[in-house]
Amino acid sequence: MSPARLVLASASALALAACASVPAFPTASVMPLAETGLVGATGDSADDPAIWVSRADPAKSLILGTNKQEGLVVFALDGSEVQRLPLGPINNVDVRQDIGSPFDIAVASNDTQGISVFSINRTSGEVAHVNDIQTGKTEPYGICLGDGRDGPVAGVTYKDGTVELWQIDGEADGVTGSLLLSVKLATQLEGCVFDEANGQLVIGEEDHGIWTLAYEAADAQPVELDTIAAGNGLVADVEGVSIWRGKDGKGWIVASAQEANRYVVYERQAPHTPMGAFTLVENTQAGVDGVTHTDGIDIVSAALPGYPRGLLAVQDDANPLKEQDQNFKLVSWADVEAALGLPLLDAE
């Protein structure tokens, strides 16, 4: 090949690579409305939020956040810290409510113990560590919690590409777990979220894309929802995934495209049409900095004070110093809807 053709081919390859990571639609800008306090440890510490909604008094809803060096931190909606559970290194956390137990449940992926299980008092919001379930596999990484046919089910992801489903059984004085299903993907996984209304587990594969898994089927195999190469806005690492839940199984799947500092939105139901992407920029009036390099995210569609269409919580790796002062930013879902021109669906 001549030098001229080599240069042209190289330029074409670079252009194609760039196209693979740039959305085919403009990336909107949204401002967070508030932020939590710092998780408390310096360095790379904050990772994943989970939102608990107080049914009795929505103003008393909470954000559970992982400090992956020390444990779990609980914040009020105004961002103030209300509780700290120093149980050692945990990475991801998720919450499920109203699924049969006399308390709401949270689970966290524990680097040494497997699945850490927590109870949440439905009246006071107090979080208590119940116990741990050993998975027997090295370093559980991501975790999500769903409502299965026989009660709570935890999805646990690993760096070797494995995703496991664990049945959670028990009461406040003791919880046990049993392995239901194990499926292997090619490379490292982290974020996941259960979509019970559509019978799917949504999984992020960091260097590849997003998958769905029909988790109630014994012979379930992953199905691609989107890939980095498809050019819909995803880039490595594909990190947190969550769902804005509407009625009749409708809604929006959101994924963190970490290296691009953006979030990609898809229709919740198949064929999961991409709806746009957005970044979180500085809100000077509220004194809240912009967001970069997000790991975990969580969304609820319940109306909360200041968040009439629901709340999106995201991890921020720089507040403002990268990997030194980390926290979670709070975003009104109504602002995301407006920025992307999303149809206004009825909340679940």
Secondary structure, DSSP 4 states (H G I P E B T S, - for coil): --HHHHHHHHHHHHHHHHHHHS-SSPEEEE---EEPPP-S-SSS-EEEEEEE--SS-GGG-EEEEEETTTEEEEEETTS-EEEEE--S-EEEEEEE-SSSSSSEEEEEEETTTEEEEEEE-TTT--EEEEEEE--SSS---EEEEEEETTEEEEEEE-TTSEEEEEEEEEETTEEEEEEEEEEE-SS-EEEEEEEGGGTEEEEEETTTEEEEE-TT-TT---EEEEEGGGTSS--S-EEEEEEEEBGGG-EEEEEEEGGGTEEEEEESSTT--EEEEEEE--BTTTTB----S---EEEE-S-BTTBTT-EEEEEEEESSSEEEEEEEEEEEHHHHHHHHT---PPB-
